[in-house]
Amino acid sequence: MRALIQRVSSGSVAISGKTAGKIGRGLVILLGITHKDTEDEVKYLAEKCVNLRIFCDEAGKMNLSLHDIAGEALIISQFTLYGDAAKGRRPGFSEAARPEHAIPLYESFIKAVRNRDIKVATGEFGASMLVDIKNDGPVTLMLESK
């Protein structure tokens, strides 16, 4: 499981021209799921995202977590995080999980973040979405499960 996280001042997602979700200060989490992932990866990455200290304290040091700042999370499914463009000009996605495996884990991840007292907005799995990210810093990190 991979999570590309961006520290944001705000973020939103629109589907078919309508806002599906929006957040203020917090994290946009683009979540990729592979066919080998289980609930163990969900628990690990949810905990990591919520408690990763990437927000600045009063001294300007990255020392505060999403939980510490009472921030919000916008979680978007992103199968292209498992795209492989090593050969040719067109990426392959054989490592991305099929929807029947990925959807339950995506929904479990959302629930796991919410259960840590974080306000969560989401996109829609498999939909064509327009994601607006106001990256703060910019700060962008790739997290991977074990």
N, C-alpha and C positions, 0 to 999 in steps of 0.2 A: 504494500500500500504506500502510496506517495501523496504527500500534501505539499503543494506549493503555496506558501503563505505570504501574504503581503500585509504589512502594517499600513492601515489606511486612516484618513481623516473622515472618509465616508465611502460607501459603495452601494451599488444597486444592480438589479438584474431585471431586464424586460423580456417578455415573451410576447410575440405578435403585437408589439407596440404598447403593451400594457405592463406597468411595473408589477413584478411578481414578489419582489422583496427588496428592502433597503435597510441600511444600517448607518449609524454614525461612527464615531471613533471605535476602532477595533481591528479585526482581521478579516480579510477575504481569504477563504480557504478553498483552493482548487484541489479536489480530491480525485485521485486516480486509483483504481482497484484492479488487481490482477487476479487471475484464476486460482492462485495459491493462497489468497488472503482468507483469514478467519476472524472470529470475534476477538482473538488475542491481538491482532493488528489494530482493530478498531479501538480497543481499550488503550493500547499503548499510544497511538497517535492522538486520540482525543485528549488524553492526559497531557501529552507533550505540547499540543497546541494551546491549551488553556493556561498552562503554567510556564511556558517559555518566556523568559524575561527579555523582551525586546522593546518595551516602552520606557521612555526616559523618566527618571525621577527628578526631583527638584534641583539636583546638581547637574542634570543633563546626561547622566549615565544610563545606559540601557540596563535597568535594574528591576523593572516592574513587569508583571505578567498581565495578560488579558483579564484574568480574574481580579488582580490587584486594582486595576483601573475601572472595574465594572464595565468593561468594554463589550462590544457586540461582535457577532460572527456572521458573515455571509458565506454559506457553504454551497459550492457549485460542483456538480459531478463533471469530471474532466478526463475522459478515457484517453485523450491524446497525450496525457502524461506518460503513457506506456507506448507511445509511438517510437518506431525504430527507423531512422533515416540513414543508417550506416551504408546501405547499398542502394544504388539507383537514385532516382529523383522523387520517388513517391514513397512516403512512409508506410510501413506495415504496422498493423495493430494486433498482431497475434498474441501479445502478452496481456492485452487488456481483457478484463473479465467480460463474459457474456452477460446481458441484462439479468437473466434468471439468477445468476450468482451475485452480480454487483448491486442490484437494487436493494436487497435485504441488508447488505453491509453498509451501503450509503445511508439508508434510513437508520440503521443502528448507530452509525457515527453521529448523525444529527442528534439522536436521542441522548447519546453519551455526552455530547457537548452541552446540551440543554440541562442534563442532570447535574452538571457542575455549576449551575446557577448563571449561565450565560444566555443572554437574549440571542436567538438565532433566526436568521432569515435564510431562505433557500431559493434555488432555481427549481427547475423541473427536470428530472432525469430523462436524458435522451432528447430534450427539446432543443431547438435552435434558439440560442439566447444572446442577448446583447448585454454584456457585463461592463458596467462603468466602475472603474477603480481609481480612487484618488489616493495614490500611493504616497505615504508620509515618510519622507526621509531622503530618497526612497530606501525602504527596507523590504527585501524579498529573500526568503529562505526556502530551500527544498528539504523537507523532512521525509525520511523513509522508515518504515517499520523494520523489525529485525531481519 
